[in-house]
Amino acid sequence: MYIPKQFRETRADVILQALNDLRLGILVSAGEEAVEATHLPLLADYDTAGRLRLRGHVARANQQWRRLAGARALVIFQGPHAYISPSFYPSKHEHGKVVPTWNYLAIHVSGHATAIDDADWLRDVVGHLTEAQEAGRARPWAVGDAPEDYIAGMVKAIVGVEIIAENIEASWKFVQHRSEADRLGVIAGLSDANPEVADMMSALEKDRSGE
C-alpha cells in the first residue's frame, strides 16, 4: 500500500486497537485461476511468539479455504472515511490553491494463512467473536444460550482461518500535511456530516499538541 510518511501509523497498540474496533476484514488470496476475496469478522491479538495473528472463520461451502494452506494472503481493513471539500479549508479564500481529497483509515495485514478444521478451535474463536460484539449490551447473547446440538451443527458448517502477520501497513490519512487552520476547518466541516472522521481528526490534534 502506498503510504506517504506523514500518514503512516506504526504504533503497535494503536493498530491493534483499530483492528479490534473495525473487526470486519477482506481476506484476499490468489489461486491458480482467480483472485478470491471474502468479507469476514476477525479477532486480532498476539501469539506466544509475539506475532500479530488474525483468527476467524468462513463457510465450509466457500471454497477459498481449500486453497489457503501455506498460501500468502492479504487482509484489508477499511476504517472511517470521508470526502474532503476544498471549501473546508480557510486557505481556499486566501489563495485558492486547493483541491479535493479523501480522508480514510486503512490497514493491510499480509502473511501466511492456514485453514483450521477443528471443532474446539472454532468454538473458541466463535465464542470470543461473540463476546466482543455482544459486550456492552444489557442482555448479551452467548453461544451457550443456543441448544448444544444446534451449535455443533453450525460449527460443522464453518472452517477456521488464521493469518500470521509478516507485514503490517497502516494509513491514517487525515490531512496531517495541511496547516492547523485547514485541519481545524475540515473538523468543523465534517462535524455534522461525518462526526466519526471529525472525532478521529480531533484525537490526532490532541496527540499533536501533547494533550
FILORO-558423 format. One record per residue (C-alpha): residue in three letters; x, y, z. Coordinates in steps of 0.05 Angstrom, whole numbers, plus 5000, padded with zeros to 4 digits. Example, Ala and Ser with C-alpha at 12.3 -4.5 7.8 and 13.67 -1.06 7.14 Angstrom:
residues 2
ALA524649105156SER527349795143
***
This chain:
residues 211
MET500050005000TYR502750684982ILE503251105046PRO506651785048LYS510651825112GLN506152355144PHE500351865142ARG503951235164GLU501850945231THR506950485265ARG504750455338ALA503049725351ASP497949865406VAL494250375363ILE493949895304LEU491649305347GLN486149725378ALA483849955308LEU483749235283ASN479249025340ASP474849635332LEU473949535258ARG473448765263LEU470948645192GLY476548495142ILE477048275070LEU481247645062VAL484547644994SER488447054965ALA490746864896GLY489546184866GLU491745884800GLU485346114765ALA483046724803VAL483947224859GLU478947074914ALA476247534969THR471747405029HIS468947915079LEU469447635149PRO469947865222LEU476747735254LEU479947725322ALA486648075327ASP491747915381TYR498947685391ASP501046955394THR506146675443ALA511746865396GLY509647585396ARG506947565324LEU500447915305ARG495247405286LEU488247445257ARG483146905270GLY476246795242HIS472146305201VAL468846225133ALA463145805109ARG465245095092ALA461745195025ASN466545775010GLN472045424970GLN477245954985TRP479345595049ARG481444975009ARG486745394974LEU489545745035ALA494245225063GLY501145555065ALA498946095016ARG500446825025ALA494247235039LEU492547965048VAL487248225096ILE484548925084PHE481149325138GLN477549965119GLY476150475173PRO472251135175HIS472951555112ALA470252205083TYR470552655022ILE474253295038SER471753915001PRO476654474987SER471254935016PHE473154665085TYR480054995081PRO480855725103SER486755745054LYS481755684996HIS479756405010GLU487056635015HIS490056354951GLY485255844921LYS490855324911VAL486954744940VAL483854104911PRO479053574938THR481752954974TRP479252365014ASN480752225087TYR481051495108LEU483850975155ALA486350325124ILE490449735149HIS493449185107VAL495848555142SER499448035099GLY502447365117HIS501546615110ALA494546355120THR492245695149ALA485445355145ILE483545015211ASP478244465212ASP477844345287ALA471344405327ASP474644615393TRP478745165358LEU472545405322ARG468345415385ASP473645835420VAL474046345363VAL466546385354GLY465846485429HIS470947045432LEU468047395370THR461147365401GLU463547635468ALA467048215434GLN460848415394GLU455848305450ALA459848685502GLY456049285527ARG449149015513ALA444348995572ARG443048255559PRO448847985517TRP447647355477ALA452646785488VAL454046165447GLY451645745506ASP444746055500ALA443245625439PRO441944875442GLU448444475442ASP446444035383TYR444644655342ILE451444985356ALA455044335340GLY451544315273MET453245045258VAL460544925275LYS460844355225ALA458644855172ILE464745305180VAL472345265174GLY477345675214VAL482246155183GLU488646405216ILE493546915187ILE500247035220ALA502447735201GLU509047825165ASN507748535143ILE503149075172GLU501749725136ALA497150255167SER495050905136TRP491751455177LYS490451965122PHE487252565154VAL490453175120GLN496153195171HIS500453545119ARG496054165117SER496354765163GLU492954765231ALA487755245206ASP485954785148ARG485754165193LEU481054515241GLY476954745182VAL476054025160ILE474053815230ALA468754365231GLY466454185161LEU465553455179SER462553555249ASP455453445225ALA456353055160ASN461452545186PRO462652615261GLU466551965264VAL472152235219ALA471752915254ASP472752575321MET478752185295MET481852825269SER480553165336ALA484152595372LEU490152685324GLU490253425340LYS490553265415ASP496352785401ARG499853325361SER499253835417GLY501253325471GLU494753385510
***
